[in-house]
Amino acid sequence: MLILIALAAGPGRFSAVARMIPDISKRMLTQTFRDLERDGLIARTVFPTKPPSVEYRLTPLGSALLDPLAHLVGWAEQNHAAIQEARRRFEAGSVPDGKPDAFAPRSSADVSAD
């Protein structure tokens, strides 16, 4: 998602996208570029320079994903507090109404009873 958002403004080179997503390793960025290209969401253009330069851009399919992606990001922003609270309850192993929490961590005895 972050790579698609980074390319939304226009084509970009590897290093430019890497600067926009500082916590991604070069290896992970390379693999993700390959996966997005394989899925038809981005296109890769190699320019015959020395050394060769590579540019990535969204395909029409990738561009079509930006609007639904914006809705997902908006939903996540609106529900961030609720998600944090759910995580806190999960970690505590309880829910406010006192009923067993379906998402609470389970013991090995609970799993073997299934």
N, CA, C and O atoms as a printed pandas DataFrame, in Angstrom:
     atom_number atom_name residue_name chain_id  residue_number  x_coord  y_coord  z_coord
0              1         N          MET        A               1    0.821   -1.193    0.000
1              2        CA          MET        A               1    0.000    0.000    0.000
2              3         C          MET        A               1    0.867    1.260    0.000
3              4         O          MET        A               1    0.586    2.216   -0.722
4              5         N          LEU        A               2    1.908    1.250    0.805
5              6        CA          LEU        A               2    2.760    2.437    0.884
6              7         C          LEU        A               2    3.454    2.732   -0.442
7              8         O          LEU        A               2    3.632    3.894   -0.809
8              9         N          ILE        A               3    3.842    1.692   -1.152
9             10        CA          ILE        A               3    4.497    1.892   -2.441
10            11         C          ILE        A               3    3.499    2.459   -3.448
11            12         O          ILE        A               3    3.838    3.365   -4.209
12            13         N          LEU        A               4    2.294    1.945   -3.458
13            14        CA          LEU        A               4    1.277    2.465   -4.372
14            15         C          LEU        A               4    1.005    3.938   -4.077
15            16         O          LEU        A               4    0.879    4.748   -4.996
16            17         N          ILE        A               5    0.917    4.277   -2.809
17            18        CA          ILE        A               5    0.693    5.673   -2.423
18            19         C          ILE        A               5    1.888    6.528   -2.848
19            20         O          ILE        A               5    1.713    7.653   -3.316
20            21         N          ALA        A               6    3.099    5.996   -2.684
21            22        CA          ALA        A               6    4.299    6.739   -3.072
22            23         C          ALA        A               6    4.325    7.012   -4.571
23            24         O          ALA        A               6    4.826    8.051   -4.999
24            25         N          LEU        A               7    3.795    6.099   -5.368
25            26        CA          LEU        A               7    3.794    6.263   -6.822
26            27         C          LEU        A               7    2.555    6.983   -7.341
27            28         O          LEU        A               7    2.439    7.213   -8.545
28            29         N          ALA        A               8    1.631    7.344   -6.460
29            30        CA          ALA        A               8    0.391    7.994   -6.886
30            31         C          ALA        A               8    0.647    9.337   -7.560
31            32         O          ALA        A               8   -0.085    9.721   -8.473
32            33         N          ALA        A               9    1.673   10.050   -7.122
33            34        CA          ALA        A               9    1.973   11.369   -7.682
34            35         C          ALA        A               9    2.674   11.273   -9.036
35            36         O          ALA        A               9    2.740   12.261   -9.768
36            37         N          GLY        A              10    3.188   10.116   -9.369
37            38        CA          GLY        A              10    3.876    9.953  -10.641
38            39         C          GLY        A              10    4.990    8.937  -10.519
39            40         O          GLY        A              10    5.258    8.420   -9.434
40            41         N          PRO        A              11    5.644    8.650  -11.645
41            42        CA          PRO        A              11    6.717    7.649  -11.648
42            43         C          PRO        A              11    7.822    7.997  -10.658
43            44         O          PRO        A              11    8.066    9.165  -10.353
44            45         N          GLY        A              12    8.476    6.965  -10.171
45            46        CA          GLY        A              12    9.563    7.176   -9.218
46            47         C          GLY        A              12   10.639    6.129   -9.370
47            48         O          GLY        A              12   10.388    5.008   -9.810
48            49         N          ARG        A              13   11.827    6.512   -9.002
49            50        CA          ARG        A              13   12.949    5.584   -9.012
50            51         C          ARG        A              13   13.031    4.889   -7.660
51            52         O          ARG        A              13   12.438    5.330   -6.676
52            53         N          PHE        A              14   13.771    3.805   -7.639
53            54        CA          PHE        A              14   13.897    2.982   -6.439
54            55         C          PHE        A              14   14.285    3.825   -5.232
55            56         O          PHE        A              14   13.648    3.745   -4.182
56            57         N          SER        A              15   15.328    4.632   -5.382
57            58        CA          SER        A              15   15.830    5.397   -4.238
58            59         C          SER        A              15   14.812    6.425   -3.743
59            60         O          SER        A              15   14.725    6.680   -2.542
60            61         N          ALA        A              16   14.053    7.008   -4.650
61            62        CA          ALA        A              16   13.035    7.993   -4.247
62            63         C          ALA        A              16   11.934    7.321   -3.432
63            64         O          ALA        A              16   11.493    7.857   -2.415
64            65         N          VAL        A              17   11.497    6.159   -3.878
65            66        CA          VAL        A              17   10.468    5.424   -3.130
66            67         C          VAL        A              17   11.027    4.962   -1.788
67            68         O          VAL        A              17   10.332    5.021   -0.774
68            69         N          ALA        A              18   12.258    4.509   -1.775
69            70        CA          ALA        A              18   12.901    4.078   -0.523
70            71         C          ALA        A              18   12.944    5.222    0.488
71            72         O          ALA        A              18   12.752    4.999    1.683
72            73         N          ARG        A              19   13.195    6.448    0.015
73            74        CA          ARG        A              19   13.218    7.599    0.936
74            75         C          ARG        A              19   11.824    7.895    1.483
75            76         O          ARG        A              19   11.697    8.368    2.613
76            77         N          MET        A              20   10.787    7.629    0.711
77            78        CA          MET        A              20    9.414    7.873    1.168
78            79         C          MET        A              20    8.961    6.846    2.195
79            80         O          MET        A              20    8.050    7.105    2.982
80            81         N          ILE        A              21    9.603    5.675    2.184
81            82        CA          ILE        A              21    9.247    4.581    3.103
82            83         C          ILE        A              21   10.519    4.195    3.851
83            84         O          ILE        A              21   11.120    3.165    3.545
84            85         N          PRO        A              22   10.941    4.997    4.823
85            86        CA          PRO        A              22   12.257    4.812    5.434
86            87         C          PRO        A              22   12.450    3.501    6.205
87            88         O          PRO        A              22   13.588    3.062    6.375
88            89         N          ASP        A              23   11.388    2.875    6.669
89            90        CA          ASP        A              23   11.554    1.673    7.497
90            91         C          ASP        A              23   11.561    0.372    6.690
91            92         O          ASP        A              23   11.542   -0.712    7.274
92            93         N          ILE        A              24   11.587    0.462    5.369
93            94        CA          ILE        A              24   11.599   -0.755    4.556
94            95         C          ILE        A              24   13.036   -1.056    4.117
95            96         O          ILE        A              24   13.787   -0.157    3.740
96            97         N          SER        A              25   13.395   -2.327    4.175
97            98        CA          SER        A              25   14.743   -2.708    3.738
98            99         C          SER        A              25   14.788   -2.723    2.210
99           100         O          SER        A              25   13.755   -2.829    1.549
100          101         N          LYS        A              26   15.984   -2.616    1.668
101          102        CA          LYS        A              26   16.139   -2.658    0.210
102          103         C          LYS        A              26   15.649   -3.983   -0.340
103          104         O          LYS        A              26   15.026   -4.039   -1.401
104          105         N          ARG        A              27   15.937   -5.044    0.389
105          106        CA          ARG        A              27   15.497   -6.372   -0.057
106          107         C          ARG        A              27   13.974   -6.465   -0.107
107          108         O          ARG        A              27   13.410   -6.975   -1.075
108          109         N          MET        A              28   13.306   -5.968    0.943
109          110        CA          MET        A              28   11.846   -6.021    0.979
110          111         C          MET        A              28   11.241   -5.121   -0.091
111          112         O          MET        A              28   10.242   -5.483   -0.713
112          113         N          LEU        A              29   11.836   -3.953   -0.311
113          114        CA          LEU        A              29   11.339   -3.047   -1.343
114          115         C          LEU        A              29   11.473   -3.696   -2.718
115          116         O          LEU        A              29   10.544   -3.634   -3.523
116          117         N          THR        A              30   12.623   -4.320   -2.993
117          118        CA          THR        A              30   12.833   -5.004   -4.264
118          119         C          THR        A              30   11.804   -6.106   -4.464
119          120         O          THR        A              30   11.208   -6.211   -5.536
120          121         N          GLN        A              31   11.590   -6.925   -3.445
121          122        CA          GLN        A              31   10.633   -8.032   -3.547
122          123         C          GLN        A              31    9.218   -7.505   -3.741
123          124         O          GLN        A              31    8.450   -8.067   -4.522
124          125         N          THR        A              32    8.869   -6.442   -3.044
125          126        CA          THR        A              32    7.522   -5.884   -3.163
126          127         C          THR        A              32    7.311   -5.273   -4.537
127          128         O          THR        A              32    6.236   -5.417   -5.119
128          129         N          PHE        A              33    8.327   -4.588   -5.065
129          130        CA          PHE        A              33    8.236   -4.088   -6.442
130          131         C          PHE        A              33    7.975   -5.243   -7.405
131          132         O          PHE        A              33    7.116   -5.134   -8.280
132          133         N          ARG        A              34    8.695   -6.328   -7.256
133          134        CA          ARG        A              34    8.508   -7.497   -8.136
134          135         C          ARG        A              34    7.090   -8.047   -8.012
135          136         O          ARG        A              34    6.447   -8.355   -9.015
136          137         N          ASP        A              35    6.610   -8.168   -6.783
137          138        CA          ASP        A              35    5.254   -8.694   -6.568
138          139         C          ASP        A              35    4.200   -7.780   -7.187
139          140         O          ASP        A              35    3.257   -8.255   -7.819
140          141         N          LEU        A              36    4.362   -6.466   -7.006
141          142        CA          LEU        A              36    3.397   -5.513   -7.571
142          143         C          LEU        A              36    3.448   -5.519   -9.095
143          144         O          LEU        A              36    2.421   -5.361   -9.755
144          145         N          GLU        A              37    4.638   -5.701   -9.648
145          146        CA          GLU        A              37    4.764   -5.792  -11.107
146          147         C          GLU        A              37    4.111   -7.073  -11.611
147          148         O          GLU        A              37    3.395   -7.057  -12.613
148          149         N          ARG        A              38    4.357   -8.178  -10.921
149          150        CA          ARG        A              38    3.756   -9.462  -11.291
150          151         C          ARG        A              38    2.239   -9.384  -11.267
151          152         O          ARG        A              38    1.568   -9.977  -12.111
152          153         N          ASP        A              39    1.692   -8.642  -10.286
153          154        CA          ASP        A              39    0.238   -8.521  -10.148
154          155         C          ASP        A              39   -0.366   -7.491  -11.103
155          156         O          ASP        A              39   -1.585   -7.329  -11.158
156          157         N          GLY        A              40    0.491   -6.795  -11.853
157          158        CA          GLY        A              40    0.001   -5.830  -12.826
158          159         C          GLY        A              40   -0.347   -4.474  -12.251
159          160         O          GLY        A              40   -1.025   -3.684  -12.907
160          161         N          LEU        A              41    0.107   -4.183  -11.024
161          162        CA          LEU        A              41   -0.218   -2.909  -10.378
162          163         C          LEU        A              41    0.800   -1.815  -10.687
163          164         O          LEU        A              41    0.470   -0.630  -10.645
164          165         N          ILE        A              42    2.036   -2.208  -10.996
165          166        CA          ILE        A              42    3.057   -1.236  -11.381
166          167         C          ILE        A              42    3.768   -1.740  -12.639
167          168         O          ILE        A              42    3.739   -2.929  -12.959
168          169         N          ALA        A              43    4.399   -0.810  -13.333
169          170        CA          ALA        A              43    5.226   -1.150  -14.489
170          171         C          ALA        A              43    6.635   -0.657  -14.217
171          172         O          ALA        A              43    6.847    0.366  -13.565
172          173         N          ARG        A              44    7.574   -1.400  -14.725
173          174        CA          ARG        A              44    8.998   -1.099  -14.532
174          175         C          ARG        A              44    9.602   -0.755  -15.883
175          176         O          ARG        A              44    9.453   -1.507  -16.846
176          177         N          THR        A              45   10.280    0.375  -15.951
177          178        CA          THR        A              45   10.947    0.789  -17.185
178          179         C          THR        A              45   12.438    0.927  -16.907
179          180         O          THR        A              45   12.847    1.619  -15.975
180          181         N          VAL        A              46   13.246    0.257  -17.731
181          182        CA          VAL        A              46   14.701    0.331  -17.604
182          183         C          VAL        A              46   15.214    1.257  -18.706
183          184         O          VAL        A              46   14.914    1.060  -19.884
184          185         N          PHE        A              47   15.987    2.262  -18.315
185          186        CA          PHE        A              47   16.562    3.205  -19.260
186          187         C          PHE        A              47   18.007    2.801  -19.547
187          188         O          PHE        A              47   18.752    2.462  -18.628
188          189         N          PRO        A              48   18.406    2.838  -20.829
189          190        CA          PRO        A              48   19.755    2.377  -21.209
190          191         C          PRO        A              48   20.841    3.412  -20.907
191          192         O          PRO        A              48   21.462    3.964  -21.816
192          193         N          THR        A              49   21.052    3.656  -19.645
193          194        CA          THR        A              49   22.118    4.559  -19.210
194          195         C          THR        A              49   23.190    3.727  -18.540
195          196         O          THR        A              49   23.003    2.530  -18.323
196          197         N          LYS        A              50   24.296    4.340  -18.213
197          198        CA          LYS        A              50   25.347    3.622  -17.508
198          199         C          LYS        A              50   25.547    4.275  -16.160
199          200         O          LYS        A              50   25.982    5.426  -16.123
200          201         N          PRO        A              51   25.260    3.622  -15.055
201          202        CA          PRO        A              51   24.565    2.333  -14.976
202          203         C          PRO        A              51   23.095    2.495  -15.369
203          204         O          PRO        A              51   22.569    3.608  -15.382
204          205         N          PRO        A              52   22.430    1.368  -15.692
205          206        CA          PRO        A              52   21.026    1.450  -16.081
206          207         C          PRO        A              52   20.190    2.069  -14.963
207          208         O          PRO        A              52   20.413    1.789  -13.786
208          209         N          SER        A              53   19.237    2.901  -15.335
209          210        CA          SER        A              53   18.325    3.459  -14.331
210          211         C          SER        A              53   16.952    2.838  -14.539
211          212         O          SER        A              53   16.562    2.516  -15.661
212          213         N          VAL        A              54   16.238    2.679  -13.456
213          214        CA          VAL        A              54   14.937    2.025  -13.474
214          215         C          VAL        A              54   13.915    2.962  -12.858
215          216         O          VAL        A              54   14.170    3.622  -11.851
216          217         N          GLU        A              55   12.757    3.002  -13.488
217          218        CA          GLU        A              55   11.667    3.833  -12.985
218          219         C          GLU        A              55   10.427    2.963  -12.847
219          220         O          GLU        A              55   10.177    2.081  -13.668
220          221         N          TYR        A              56    9.666    3.220  -11.810
221          222        CA          TYR        A              56    8.425    2.483  -11.558
222          223         C          TYR        A              56    7.260    3.448  -11.650
223          224         O          TYR        A              56    7.369    4.606  -11.247
224          225         N          ARG        A              57    6.140    2.969  -12.185
225          226        CA          ARG        A              57    4.933    3.792  -12.262
226          227         C          ARG        A              57    3.722    2.894  -12.082
227          228         O          ARG        A              57    3.777    1.687  -12.318
228          229         N          LEU        A              58    2.629    3.511  -11.658
229          230        CA          LEU        A              58    1.389    2.763  -11.530
230          231         C          LEU        A              58    0.839    2.441  -12.913
231          232         O          LEU        A              58    0.942    3.249  -13.835
232          233         N          THR        A              59    0.263    1.271  -13.046
233          234        CA          THR        A              59   -0.474    0.911  -14.255
234          235         C          THR        A              59   -1.908    1.401  -14.070
235          236         O          THR        A              59   -2.261    1.849  -12.980
236          237         N          PRO        A              60   -2.731    1.328  -15.092
237          238        CA          PRO        A              60   -4.142    1.678  -14.893
238          239         C          PRO        A              60   -4.789    0.847  -13.776
239          240         O          PRO        A              60   -5.614    1.359  -13.019
240          241         N          LEU        A              61   -4.416   -0.425  -13.677
241          242        CA          LEU        A              61   -4.948   -1.267  -12.598
242          243         C          LEU        A              61   -4.500   -0.754  -11.240
243          244         O          LEU        A              61   -5.301   -0.703  -10.306
244          245         N          GLY        A              62   -3.242   -0.374  -11.115
245          246        CA          GLY        A              62   -2.732    0.175   -9.861
246          247         C          GLY        A              62   -3.395    1.490   -9.514
247          248         O          GLY        A              62   -3.722    1.733   -8.353
248          249         N          SER        A              63   -3.601    2.347  -10.514
249          250        CA          SER        A              63   -4.280    3.628  -10.285
250          251         C          SER        A              63   -5.717    3.414   -9.828
251          252         O          SER        A              63   -6.232    4.174   -9.008
252          253         N          ALA        A              64   -6.363    2.378  -10.360
253          254        CA          ALA        A              64   -7.745    2.083   -9.976
254          255         C          ALA        A              64   -7.853    1.650   -8.521
255          256         O          ALA        A              64   -8.929    1.727   -7.928
256          257         N          LEU        A              65   -6.759    1.199   -7.949
257          258        CA          LEU        A              65   -6.747    0.761   -6.547
258          259         C          LEU        A              65   -6.628    1.930   -5.570
259          260         O          LEU        A              65   -6.921    1.765   -4.386
260          261         N          LEU        A              66   -6.208    3.099   -6.036
261          262        CA          LEU        A              66   -5.968    4.223   -5.130
262          263         C          LEU        A              66   -7.226    4.690   -4.404
263          264         O          LEU        A              66   -7.161    4.989   -3.212
264          265         N          ASP        A              67   -8.366    4.761   -5.085
265          266        CA          ASP        A              67   -9.592    5.226   -4.428
266          267         C          ASP        A              67  -10.047    4.255   -3.332
267          268         O          ASP        A              67  -10.299    4.693   -2.210
268          269         N          PRO        A              68  -10.161    2.951   -3.618
269          270        CA          PRO        A              68  -10.506    2.033   -2.516
270          271         C          PRO        A              68   -9.473    2.055   -1.390
271          272         O          PRO        A              68   -9.823    1.913   -0.219
272          273         N          LEU        A              69   -8.221    2.232   -1.743
273          274        CA          LEU        A              69   -7.161    2.308   -0.738
274          275         C          LEU        A              69   -7.351    3.531    0.154
275          276         O          LEU        A              69   -7.136    3.458    1.364
276          277         N          ALA        A              70   -7.750    4.647   -0.434
277          278        CA          ALA        A              70   -7.999    5.868    0.347
278          279         C          ALA        A              70   -9.146    5.635    1.342
279          280         O          ALA        A              70   -9.104    6.133    2.467
280          281         N          HIS        A              71  -10.162    4.883    0.925
281          282        CA          HIS        A              71  -11.264    4.569    1.840
282          283         C          HIS        A              71  -10.787    3.688    2.990
283          284         O          HIS        A              71  -11.198    3.879    4.134
284          285         N          LEU        A              72   -9.923    2.727    2.689
285          286        CA          LEU        A              72   -9.379    1.856    3.734
286          287         C          LEU        A              72   -8.547    2.662    4.732
287          288         O          LEU        A              72   -8.656    2.462    5.942
288          289         N          VAL        A              73   -7.722    3.564    4.226
289          290        CA          VAL        A              73   -6.901    4.404    5.105
290          291         C          VAL        A              73   -7.804    5.280    5.975
291          292         O          VAL        A              73   -7.555    5.434    7.170
292          293         N          GLY        A              74   -8.844    5.851    5.381
293          294        CA          GLY        A              74   -9.798    6.664    6.142
294          295         C          GLY        A              74  -10.478    5.863    7.231
295          296         O          GLY        A              74  -10.633    6.340    8.355
296          297         N          TRP        A              75  -10.890    4.628    6.899
297          298        CA          TRP        A              75  -11.516    3.757    7.890
298          299         C          TRP        A              75  -10.546    3.484    9.042
299          300         O          TRP        A              75  -10.929    3.551   10.210
300          301         N          ALA        A              76   -9.304    3.178    8.712
301          302        CA          ALA        A              76   -8.306    2.887    9.746
302          303         C          ALA        A              76   -8.088    4.097   10.647
303          304         O          ALA        A              76   -7.962    3.956   11.864
304          305         N          GLU        A              77   -8.043    5.283   10.052
305          306        CA          GLU        A              77   -7.858    6.495   10.854
306          307         C          GLU        A              77   -9.059    6.732   11.770
307          308         O          GLU        A              77   -8.884    7.110   12.928
308          309         N          GLN        A              78  -10.274    6.513   11.265
309          310        CA          GLN        A              78  -11.486    6.711   12.075
310          311         C          GLN        A              78  -11.590    5.701   13.209
311          312         O          GLN        A              78  -12.138    6.003   14.269
312          313         N          ASN        A              79  -11.069    4.512   12.987
313          314        CA          ASN        A              79  -11.237    3.436   13.957
314          315         C          ASN        A              79   -9.972    3.113   14.733
315          316         O          ASN        A              79   -9.908    2.094   15.420
316          317         N          HIS        A              80   -8.969    3.967   14.631
317          318        CA          HIS        A              80   -7.704    3.710   15.306
318          319         C          HIS        A              80   -7.888    3.526   16.815
319          320         O          HIS        A              80   -7.321    2.599   17.394
320          321         N          ALA        A              81   -8.664    4.388   17.450
321          322        CA          ALA        A              81   -8.858    4.295   18.911
322          323         C          ALA        A              81   -9.549    2.985   19.280
323          324         O          ALA        A              81   -9.178    2.349   20.266
324          325         N          ALA        A              82  -10.549    2.575   18.499
325          326        CA          ALA        A              82  -11.256    1.319   18.782
326          327         C          ALA        A              82  -10.333    0.120   18.595
327          328         O          ALA        A              82  -10.402   -0.846   19.354
328          329         N          ILE        A              83   -9.482    0.182   17.596
329          330        CA          ILE        A              83   -8.528   -0.909   17.360
330          331         C          ILE        A              83   -7.531   -0.993   18.514
331          332         O          ILE        A              83   -7.219   -2.085   18.990
332          333         N          GLN        A              84   -7.039    0.148   18.958
333          334        CA          GLN        A              84   -6.109    0.168   20.093
334          335         C          GLN        A              84   -6.782   -0.405   21.344
335          336         O          GLN        A              84   -6.162   -1.165   22.088
336          337         N          GLU        A              85   -8.042   -0.045   21.577
337          338        CA          GLU        A              85   -8.772   -0.562   22.736
338          339         C          GLU        A              85   -8.972   -2.073   22.616
339          340         O          GLU        A              85   -8.826   -2.794   23.603
340          341         N          ALA        A              86   -9.301   -2.555   21.429
341          342        CA          ALA        A              86   -9.458   -3.997   21.221
342          343         C          ALA        A              86   -8.143   -4.731   21.490
343          344         O          ALA        A              86   -8.139   -5.809   22.085
344          345         N          ARG        A              87   -7.048   -4.154   21.058
345          346        CA          ARG        A              87   -5.739   -4.759   21.323
346          347         C          ARG        A              87   -5.435   -4.789   22.821
347          348         O          ARG        A              87   -4.907   -5.773   23.340
348          349         N          ARG        A              88   -5.779   -3.690   23.509
349          350        CA          ARG        A              88   -5.550   -3.640   24.945
350          351         C          ARG        A              88   -6.365   -4.722   25.650
351          352         O          ARG        A              88   -5.856   -5.410   26.535
352          353         N          ARG        A              89   -7.644   -4.875   25.255
353          354        CA          ARG        A              89   -8.498   -5.917   25.854
354          355         C          ARG        A              89   -7.962   -7.306   25.531
355          356         O          ARG        A              89   -7.962   -8.191   26.386
356          357         N          PHE        A              90   -7.510   -7.493   24.308
357          358        CA          PHE        A              90   -6.964   -8.781   23.908
358          359         C          PHE        A              90   -5.767   -9.149   24.771
359          360         O          PHE        A              90   -5.676  -10.260   25.292
360          361         N          GLU        A              91   -4.859   -8.204   24.911
361          362        CA          GLU        A              91   -3.659   -8.440   25.717
362          363         C          GLU        A              91   -4.018   -8.720   27.173
363          364         O          GLU        A              91   -3.338   -9.500   27.839
364          365         N          ALA        A              92   -5.088   -8.087   27.675
365          366        CA          ALA        A              92   -5.526   -8.313   29.054
366          367         C          ALA        A              92   -6.317   -9.607   29.189
367          368         O          ALA        A              92   -6.494  -10.118   30.295
368          369         N          GLY        A              93   -6.803  -10.147   28.044
369          370        CA          GLY        A              93   -7.560  -11.391   28.067
370          371         C          GLY        A              93   -8.989  -11.228   28.549
371          372         O          GLY        A              93   -9.581  -12.187   29.046
372          373         N          SER        A              94   -9.562  -10.033   28.414
373          374        CA          SER        A              94  -10.934   -9.824   28.887
374          375         C          SER        A              94  -11.672   -8.862   27.971
375          376         O          SER        A              94  -11.094   -8.200   27.108
376          377         N          VAL        A              95  -13.005   -8.817   28.207
377          378        CA          VAL        A              95  -13.861   -7.860   27.508
378          379         C          VAL        A              95  -14.728   -7.163   28.545
379          380         O          VAL        A              95  -14.931   -7.708   29.630
380          381         N          PRO        A              96  -15.246   -5.973   28.247
381          382        CA          PRO        A              96  -16.003   -5.210   29.242
382          383         C          PRO        A              96  -17.250   -5.907   29.784
383          384         O          PRO        A              96  -17.570   -5.719   30.957
384          385         N          ASP        A              97  -17.978   -6.711   28.981
385          386        CA          ASP        A              97  -19.230   -7.301   29.465
386          387         C          ASP        A              97  -19.027   -8.576   30.281
387          388         O          ASP        A              97  -20.004   -9.152   30.758
388          389         N          GLY        A              98  -17.809   -9.023   30.450
389          390        CA          GLY        A              98  -17.507  -10.191   31.266
390          391         C          GLY        A              98  -17.673  -11.516   30.550
391          392         O          GLY        A              98  -17.359  -12.563   31.116
392          393         N          LYS        A              99  -18.169  -11.495   29.297
393          394        CA          LYS        A              99  -18.312  -12.735   28.534
394          395         C          LYS        A              99  -16.947  -13.136   27.995
395          396         O          LYS        A              99  -16.091  -12.279   27.775
396          397         N          PRO        A             100  -16.737  -14.431   27.782
397          398        CA          PRO        A             100  -15.436  -14.845   27.224
398          399         C          PRO        A             100  -15.185  -14.129   25.905
399          400         O          PRO        A             100  -16.082  -13.995   25.072
400          401         N          ASP        A             101  -13.984  -13.685   25.737
401          402        CA          ASP        A             101  -13.606  -12.963   24.532
402          403         C          ASP        A             101  -13.151  -13.952   23.468
403          404         O          ASP        A             101  -12.191  -14.696   23.668
404          405         N          ALA        A             102  -13.848  -13.953   22.337
405          406        CA          ALA        A             102  -13.504  -14.864   21.251
406          407         C          ALA        A             102  -12.107  -14.602   20.715
407          408         O          ALA        A             102  -11.506  -15.484   20.102
408          409         N          PHE        A             103  -11.574  -13.389   20.940
409          410        CA          PHE        A             103  -10.265  -13.041   20.426
410          411         C          PHE        A             103   -9.177  -13.113   21.489
411          412         O          PHE        A             103   -8.019  -12.807   21.206
412          413         N          ALA        A             104   -9.528  -13.511   22.698
413          414        CA          ALA        A             104   -8.544  -13.573   23.773
414          415         C          ALA        A             104   -7.565  -14.716   23.519
415          416         O          ALA        A             104   -7.931  -15.711   22.892
416          417         N          PRO        A             105   -6.341  -14.590   23.990
417          418        CA          PRO        A             105   -5.375  -15.683   23.840
418          419         C          PRO        A             105   -5.913  -16.970   24.467
419          420         O          PRO        A             105   -6.545  -16.942   25.523
420          421         N          ARG        A             106   -5.657  -18.075   23.814
421          422        CA          ARG        A             106   -6.170  -19.363   24.283
422          423         C          ARG        A             106   -5.042  -20.230   24.791
423          424         O          ARG        A             106   -3.910  -20.141   24.315
424          425         N          SER        A             107   -5.357  -21.069   25.759
425          426        CA          SER        A             107   -4.362  -22.007   26.266
426          427         C          SER        A             107   -4.344  -23.241   25.361
427          428         O          SER        A             107   -5.239  -23.415   24.534
428          429         N          SER        A             108   -3.349  -24.081   25.511
429          430        CA          SER        A             108   -3.267  -25.298   24.708
430          431         C          SER        A             108   -4.426  -26.242   25.026
431          432         O          SER        A             108   -4.843  -27.013   24.161
432          433         N          ALA        A             109   -4.958  -26.194   26.265
433          434        CA          ALA        A             109   -6.114  -27.015   26.626
434          435         C          ALA        A             109   -7.349  -26.566   25.853
435          436         O          ALA        A             109   -8.149  -27.398   25.423
436          437         N          ASP        A             110   -7.511  -25.249   25.672
437          438        CA          ASP        A             110   -8.645  -24.736   24.907
438          439         C          ASP        A             110   -8.569  -25.198   23.451
439          440         O          ASP        A             110   -9.586  -25.560   22.859
440          441         N          VAL        A             111   -7.377  -25.184   22.882
441          442        CA          VAL        A             111   -7.195  -25.547   21.495
442          443         C          VAL        A             111   -7.452  -27.035   21.304
443          444         O          VAL        A             111   -8.076  -27.423   20.317
444          445         N          SER        A             112   -6.982  -27.889   22.235
445          446        CA          SER        A             112   -7.164  -29.341   22.081
446          447         C          SER        A             112   -8.633  -29.724   22.272
447          448         O          SER        A             112   -9.049  -30.775   21.785
448          449         N          ALA        A             113   -9.433  -28.905   22.966
449          450        CA          ALA        A             113  -10.842  -29.196   23.158
450          451         C          ALA        A             113  -11.651  -28.940   21.896
451          452         O          ALA        A             113  -12.774  -29.427   21.765
452          453         N          ASP        A             114  -11.085  -28.177   20.967
453          454        CA          ASP        A             114  -11.801  -27.857   19.711
454          455         C          ASP        A             114  -11.860  -29.032   18.859
455          456         O          ASP        A             114  -12.417  -28.973   17.763
